[in-house]
Amino acid sequence: HDLDIFTRTLYGEARGEYAHGGPAPLMAVANVIMNRMNRGGKYGRTITDVCLKPRQFSCWNKNDPNRLFLFKEGLEKEPLFYLCKTIVENVSAGRWPDLTRNSDHYHAVSCRPSWARIKKIRLKLGHHIFYKLD
């Protein structure tokens, strides 16, 4: 169940990144999810807790248009979903490195959340910017 939720979160949050940078931007978002899970506490104790925590990953927000993509028929057969699953399996098992240098937050370059204004950028990759807040 954890890996399915993790895969759907990655797909919902970053599937558009593949066209702009291949698998690396997807891997970086997966790194953030694992970094949060490994910190526990306020982020959650399991991958599912981390992914489904309210207002953390917008693809799970009830009114977010990306949420519809998470449960569409035949999703598991799509090549990009399969790639997300492969990334999730390798990142969660520790077989692939943390490209984000321990980042626990990110945002799209198209927005600038208030928390990002005072933090040092750790990585820009694709259309996302990564930070370590904790």
Secondary structure, 3 states (H helix, E strand, C coil): CHHHHHHHHHHHHHHHHHHHHCHHHHHHHHHHHHHHHHHCHHHCCCHHHHHHCCCCCHHHCCCCCCHHHHCCCCHHHCHHHHHHHHHHHHHHCCCCCCCCCCCCEEEECCCCCHHHHHCCEEEEECCEEEECCC
